[in-house]
Amino acid sequence: MRRHYFRFEKSFWVFMKLLLYALLLGTFMVVMSRVSNGLSNLSRTMGIVVTTFIILEIMFVKTYGGFDVGRRKSKPIVFSLGFATAFTDVIVYVQLMIMKTNGMSASDFRFLEPQLVLLVIFLQIVIITIFAYLGNGIFFWLHDPEQCYIITSNQKGVNEVVRCVTNLKKQYKILGAVHYKNPELVSIVKSADTLFLYDIPPEYRSKIMKLAYKHQKNVYLAPELDDIMEVSSSLYLIDDTVMVNYLSPAFTFEQRIAKRLLDIFLSLTLGILTAPIILIAAICIKLEDGGPIFYKQSRATIHGRIFQVLKLRSMKENDNGHSASQDDDRITKVGKILRRTRIDEIPQIYNVLKGEMTFVGPRPEMIKNVEMYTQELPEFEYRLRVKAGLTGYAQIQGKYNTTPRDKLIMDMMYIEQFSILLDIQLIFQTFIAVIRPDSSEGFKEGSEENCLHLILDPTGSGKEE
């Protein structure tokens, strides 16, 4: 809901974005002109650098996220835009140094004043920080939180939605939770800005969606498998009849080869780069309790095949073999650091090199968890249609309290939308997940518990507690 009328708001945000990106580019051009005169006047060098910077910035912003004020807190915006711009700076700087190499010999190549790249990144982060905090300040001055209702069939649906929006109180204000058969549903929909739909039978959900469309209401719904299939579908004309065409996903021969080559290249490269980290971690593990450095456990991968996943040991010996919780007392002091930084996962590079795992894919679950989750969620077995992976949607976006159902949906999204470009994008996104695990945190005001309860009585005679 809008607190202040602003006729040209959309144009204003477009202007803010263009101004921000122009300042980021301008900062690079001004500072780096000290090592290349071609950046200070119209020249071929300037044209190539500007073009490359714009293309790379667009690519990395699409990967990490951009200036989306009003949807994320200021810090995550600074982190994502900072990462995107820093990667762009480094690549364009290397390109500029190559362009400045005059001789034919590779020995003529030099990195001139590399400290200027750090200066550029610092100045750009300052600019991004100012724009992020200023942008969110303006957005929430213009907008009140959206007035929301939860429409569901059970209290679990209420709890799940409330858990999701607990940190987003500047964006959403939950007015109540009602049963999908409530006779006052039409008036409830009319009075809301946004509806959250969770666990509603398909025929009723369709009616509510049409009602929301009629009255131009925003809708968030918890997707089922058929929703993921529809998202992956495309419109198709058969003669003069419009159809929705869903093609069952299957990796082509070329995709399998490309994915395997990417796995081999990354596992060898990262194995060499992370060897010193593994060595230091191994010494720390040994010094703490004298126990084994590595930990092996049976996990399931493609088609249910069992393999031994390799990790740095982060828990005490004889840990009973069940999944760890966030504050598990079985985790060692060194293990807390290893798990927080995801260093304990690095040895799985060996599993990738052997072909038991891939870099991007659903995380391999313990065998008993596969059996348990499959009983609760029969669709869970579909994760095993592809190789288990080191990283994926669930690892990048998920948290400790992310439900198995939500992780399943994220994994199915990946399987349905697979491409090599998506793999590369998720690999880059993993950097933020490792360095700043709370990057998906939303807006939060206070930490009080939300005790919202569902009006379970379909007649509407019940009262909200």
Disulfide bonds with the S-S distance in Angstrom:
none
